[in-house]
């Protein structure tokens, strides 16, 4: 499938799944009784709600209506009851149908972390902090972040949270009690990333690998759900600190498009903060032990 056909398929699959999610009753339309065979809205019903002709909506859904006006896109988004992340994703998918937009694609995610970011990570010695790219590759991490996500670093190659979630499923479920919820978010964020950056070949290879090797990933990928990174909280079941739910903040790294800094931020004095302090103590003891061993051997401990 060439780039143009892939872009059309992305539009078609997204709008089809969004249309199937909305029932006539949701938007005040008659359901036409038991004779109805379509799950969700028919194309002509979306056209009616959006104020466009059925023929035009069919062309739009099939990816043949390039350059629709902002008003038309907004009307279709309203008809399909799209959320903000979904509206932004639809805008990107439709823009990708034009050759000029594809030429402006930003290319692969930037993997180089600036020296200043590494200084920042190391200065956060009391909070776990990790730098990701849009593929969920872990590009940099401080000592607490590495200790918190230790099983992810046991996989061969560059540590990647999405690959860990689906290809090391038993250990991922041990680390993340809410694995079902988290994996749904991970897939939705990968779907957003491929819409934002369809020419990232490493991202495409990752999605192909996960699709081929994980039934769970294939099932979630087929939903076409989208989501952007934002603040929230995540539960961990850690061998050193037990089960703990940690709030986190996510920051976009402006120096490199596509990089995100996630910092886990338990409230001072809370049980969660005590758990992280325990983890920090363990990290410090481990570092001292490694330094002592290296000194005894006449060497140094490498980062």
C-alpha positions as CSV (number, residue, x, y, z in Angstrom):
1,X,0.0,0.0,0.0
2,X,1.5,3.3,-1.0
3,X,1.5,6.5,1.2
4,X,-1.7,7.9,-0.4
5,X,-3.7,4.7,0.0
6,X,-2.4,4.3,3.6
7,X,-3.6,7.9,4.3
8,X,-7.0,7.2,2.9
9,X,-7.3,3.9,4.8
10,X,-6.5,5.7,8.0
11,X,-9.3,8.2,7.4
12,X,-11.7,5.5,6.5
13,X,-11.0,3.2,9.5
14,X,-11.1,6.1,11.9
15,X,-14.4,7.5,10.7
16,X,-16.0,4.1,10.4
17,X,-15.2,3.1,13.9
18,X,-16.4,6.5,15.2
19,X,-19.6,6.2,13.3
20,X,-20.2,2.7,14.6
21,X,-19.9,4.0,18.2
22,X,-22.9,6.5,17.9
23,X,-26.4,5.1,17.9
24,X,-29.4,6.9,16.3
25,X,-30.9,7.3,19.8
26,X,-27.7,9.1,20.9
27,X,-28.5,11.9,18.4
28,X,-32.3,11.8,18.4
29,X,-32.8,9.9,15.1
30,X,-35.2,7.0,14.6
31,X,-33.6,3.5,14.6
32,X,-36.0,2.0,12.0
33,X,-36.7,-1.0,14.1
34,X,-35.3,-4.5,13.7
35,X,-34.6,-4.0,10.0
36,X,-31.5,-1.9,10.9
37,X,-28.3,-3.8,10.0
38,X,-25.7,-1.1,10.6
39,X,-23.9,-0.8,13.9
40,X,-24.2,2.8,14.9
41,X,-25.0,5.5,12.4
42,X,-25.4,5.1,8.6
43,X,-23.3,7.3,6.4
44,X,-26.4,9.2,5.2
45,X,-27.4,9.9,8.9
46,X,-23.9,11.4,9.5
47,X,-24.4,13.5,6.4
48,X,-27.8,14.7,7.6
49,X,-26.4,15.7,11.0
50,X,-23.4,17.4,9.5
51,X,-25.4,19.3,6.9
52,X,-23.6,17.8,3.9
53,X,-24.8,15.6,1.0
54,X,-24.6,11.9,1.5
55,X,-22.4,11.7,-1.6
56,X,-19.9,14.1,-0.1
57,X,-19.7,12.4,3.2
58,X,-19.1,9.0,1.5
59,X,-16.2,10.7,-0.4
60,X,-14.9,12.2,2.9
61,X,-15.0,8.9,4.7
62,X,-13.2,7.1,1.9
63,X,-10.5,9.7,1.9
64,X,-11.3,11.1,-1.5
65,X,-12.5,14.5,-0.4
66,X,-9.2,16.4,0.0
67,X,-9.2,19.9,1.5
68,X,-12.6,19.9,3.3
69,X,-13.3,23.2,4.9
70,X,-12.8,23.7,8.7
71,X,-16.6,24.1,9.0
72,X,-17.3,20.8,7.4
73,X,-14.8,19.0,9.5
74,X,-16.2,20.6,12.6
75,X,-19.7,19.6,11.6
76,X,-18.7,16.0,11.0
77,X,-16.9,15.9,14.3
78,X,-20.0,17.2,16.1
79,X,-22.2,14.7,14.4
80,X,-19.9,11.9,15.5
81,X,-19.5,13.3,19.0
82,X,-15.8,13.4,18.8
83,X,-13.7,14.4,21.8
84,X,-10.9,16.9,21.6
85,X,-8.2,14.3,21.0
86,X,-10.3,12.7,18.3
87,X,-11.0,16.0,16.6
88,X,-7.3,16.8,16.5
89,X,-6.6,13.3,15.2
90,X,-9.2,13.7,12.4
91,X,-7.6,17.0,11.4
92,X,-4.2,15.4,11.1
93,X,-5.6,12.4,9.1
94,X,-7.4,14.7,6.6
95,X,-4.3,17.0,6.3
96,X,-2.2,13.9,5.5
97,X,-4.2,13.4,2.3
98,X,-2.5,16.4,0.7
99,X,1.0,15.8,-0.7
100,X,2.2,19.2,0.7
101,X,1.3,18.2,4.2
102,X,3.1,14.9,3.9
103,X,6.2,16.6,2.7
104,X,6.1,18.8,5.9
105,X,5.9,15.7,8.1
106,X,8.5,16.1,10.9
107,X,10.0,12.6,10.3
108,X,11.2,10.2,13.0
109,X,11.1,11.1,16.6
110,X,14.3,12.7,18.0
111,X,16.1,10.3,20.3
112,X,19.0,12.5,21.4
113,X,18.6,13.9,25.0
114,X,20.2,17.3,25.7
115,X,23.0,17.6,28.3
116,X,20.7,20.0,30.2
117,X,17.9,17.4,30.4
118,X,20.3,14.9,31.9
119,X,21.4,17.4,34.5
120,X,17.7,18.0,35.3
121,X,17.0,14.3,35.6
122,X,19.9,13.8,38.0
123,X,18.8,16.8,40.1
124,X,15.4,15.1,40.7
125,X,17.0,12.7,43.1
126,X,13.7,12.5,45.2
127,X,11.3,11.9,42.3
128,X,11.2,9.2,39.6
129,X,11.7,10.9,36.1
130,X,11.8,9.4,32.6
131,X,12.1,10.9,29.1
132,X,10.1,9.1,26.4
133,X,9.7,9.6,22.7
134,X,6.4,9.1,20.9
135,X,7.2,5.4,20.3
136,X,7.5,4.9,24.1
137,X,11.3,4.3,23.8
138,X,12.9,5.3,27.1
139,X,15.6,7.8,26.1
140,X,16.8,8.8,29.6
141,X,15.9,8.1,33.2
142,X,17.2,9.0,36.6
143,X,18.1,6.4,39.3
144,X,14.6,6.4,40.9
145,X,12.9,6.1,37.5
146,X,15.1,3.1,36.6
147,X,14.4,1.5,40.0
148,X,10.6,2.0,39.6
149,X,10.5,0.6,36.1
150,X,13.3,-2.0,36.6
151,X,11.6,-4.9,34.7
152,X,11.3,-2.7,31.5
153,X,15.1,-2.5,31.4
154,X,15.5,-6.3,31.5
155,X,14.3,-6.6,27.9
156,X,17.0,-6.8,25.1
157,X,17.6,-3.7,23.0
158,X,16.4,-0.2,23.8
159,X,13.9,-0.2,26.6
160,X,10.4,0.4,25.3
161,X,7.4,0.6,27.5
162,X,4.9,-0.5,24.8
163,X,7.0,-3.5,23.8
164,X,7.3,-4.5,27.5
165,X,3.5,-4.1,28.0
166,X,2.6,-6.5,25.3
167,X,5.6,-8.8,24.7
168,X,6.5,-9.4,28.3
169,X,2.8,-9.6,29.4
170,X,3.2,-11.7,32.6
171,X,5.8,-9.4,34.1
172,X,4.0,-6.3,32.9
173,X,0.8,-7.5,34.7
174,X,2.9,-8.0,37.8
175,X,4.2,-4.4,37.7
176,X,1.0,-2.8,36.6
177,X,-2.1,-4.0,38.5
178,X,-4.3,-1.9,36.1
179,X,-2.7,-3.5,33.0
180,X,-5.9,-3.5,31.0
181,X,-6.5,0.2,31.5
182,X,-2.9,1.2,30.9
183,X,-2.5,-0.8,27.8
184,X,-5.6,0.8,26.3
185,X,-4.1,4.2,26.9
186,X,-0.7,3.1,25.4
187,X,-2.3,1.9,22.2
188,X,-4.5,5.0,21.9
189,X,-1.4,7.2,22.3
190,X,0.5,5.2,19.7
191,X,-2.5,5.6,17.4
192,X,-2.3,9.4,18.0
193,X,1.4,9.3,17.3
194,X,1.1,7.5,14.0
195,X,-1.5,10.0,12.9
196,X,0.8,12.9,13.9
197,X,3.9,11.3,12.3
198,X,3.0,8.7,9.6
199,X,6.5,8.7,8.2
200,X,8.3,7.5,11.3
201,X,9.5,4.1,10.0
202,X,10.6,2.9,13.5
203,X,7.1,3.6,14.8
204,X,5.6,1.7,11.9
205,X,7.9,-1.2,12.6
206,X,7.0,-1.2,16.3
207,X,3.3,-1.3,15.5
208,X,3.8,-4.1,13.0
209,X,5.8,-6.1,15.5
210,X,3.2,-5.7,18.2
211,X,0.3,-6.5,15.8
212,X,2.0,-9.7,14.7
213,X,3.0,-10.9,18.1
214,X,0.2,-9.8,20.5
215,X,-3.5,-10.6,20.2
216,X,-4.2,-8.1,23.0
217,X,-2.5,-5.3,21.0
218,X,-4.3,-6.2,17.7
219,X,-7.7,-6.1,19.6
220,X,-7.0,-2.7,21.0
221,X,-5.5,-1.3,17.8
222,X,-8.6,-2.2,15.9
223,X,-10.7,0.2,18.1
224,X,-9.0,3.2,16.5
225,X,-9.1,5.0,19.9
226,X,-6.8,8.1,20.3
227,X,-5.4,9.8,23.3
228,X,-2.7,12.3,24.1
229,X,-0.2,12.2,26.9
230,X,-1.4,14.1,30.0
231,X,-1.2,14.2,33.8
232,X,-2.7,11.3,35.7
233,X,-1.9,8.6,38.2
234,X,-0.7,5.0,37.8
235,X,-0.6,2.0,40.1
236,X,2.5,-0.1,40.6
237,X,3.1,-3.4,42.3
238,X,6.8,-3.1,43.2
239,X,8.8,-5.8,44.9
240,X,10.5,-3.2,47.2
241,X,7.7,-0.8,48.0
242,X,4.6,-2.9,47.5
243,X,1.5,-1.6,45.7
244,X,1.3,2.1,45.3
245,X,-0.6,4.6,43.2
246,X,1.6,7.5,42.0
247,X,0.4,10.7,40.5
248,X,2.5,12.0,37.6
249,X,2.9,15.1,35.4
250,X,3.9,15.0,31.7
251,X,5.8,17.8,30.1
252,X,6.6,18.2,26.4
253,X,10.3,18.8,25.7
254,X,10.3,21.8,23.5
255,X,14.0,21.4,22.5
256,X,13.2,18.1,20.7
257,X,9.8,17.7,19.1
258,X,8.2,14.4,20.2
259,X,10.0,14.0,23.5
260,X,8.1,13.9,26.8
261,X,9.3,14.1,30.4
262,X,7.2,12.2,32.9
263,X,7.8,12.9,36.6
264,X,6.0,11.0,39.3
265,X,4.9,13.5,42.0
266,X,3.6,12.0,45.3
267,X,2.4,14.6,47.8
268,X,5.0,15.3,50.5
269,X,4.2,13.4,53.7
270,X,1.9,11.0,52.0
271,X,2.3,7.2,52.1
272,X,3.2,7.3,48.4
273,X,6.0,9.8,49.2
274,X,7.2,7.5,52.0
275,X,7.3,4.6,49.5
276,X,9.4,6.7,47.0
277,X,11.7,7.7,49.9
278,X,12.2,4.0,50.7
279,X,13.0,3.3,47.0
280,X,15.5,6.3,47.0
281,X,17.2,4.8,50.1
282,X,17.6,1.5,48.3
283,X,19.0,3.2,45.3
284,X,21.5,5.1,47.4
285,X,22.6,1.9,49.2
286,X,23.0,0.1,45.9
287,X,25.1,3.0,44.5
288,X,27.3,3.0,47.6
289,X,27.8,-0.8,47.3
290,X,28.7,-0.6,43.7
291,X,31.1,2.3,44.4
292,X,32.8,0.3,47.1
293,X,33.1,-2.7,44.9
294,X,34.6,-0.7,42.1
295,X,37.0,1.1,44.4
296,X,38.2,-2.3,45.8
297,X,38.9,-3.3,42.2
298,X,40.7,-0.1,41.4
299,X,38.1,1.1,38.9
300,X,35.1,3.4,38.8
301,X,31.3,2.9,38.5
302,X,30.1,3.9,35.0
303,X,26.7,5.5,34.5
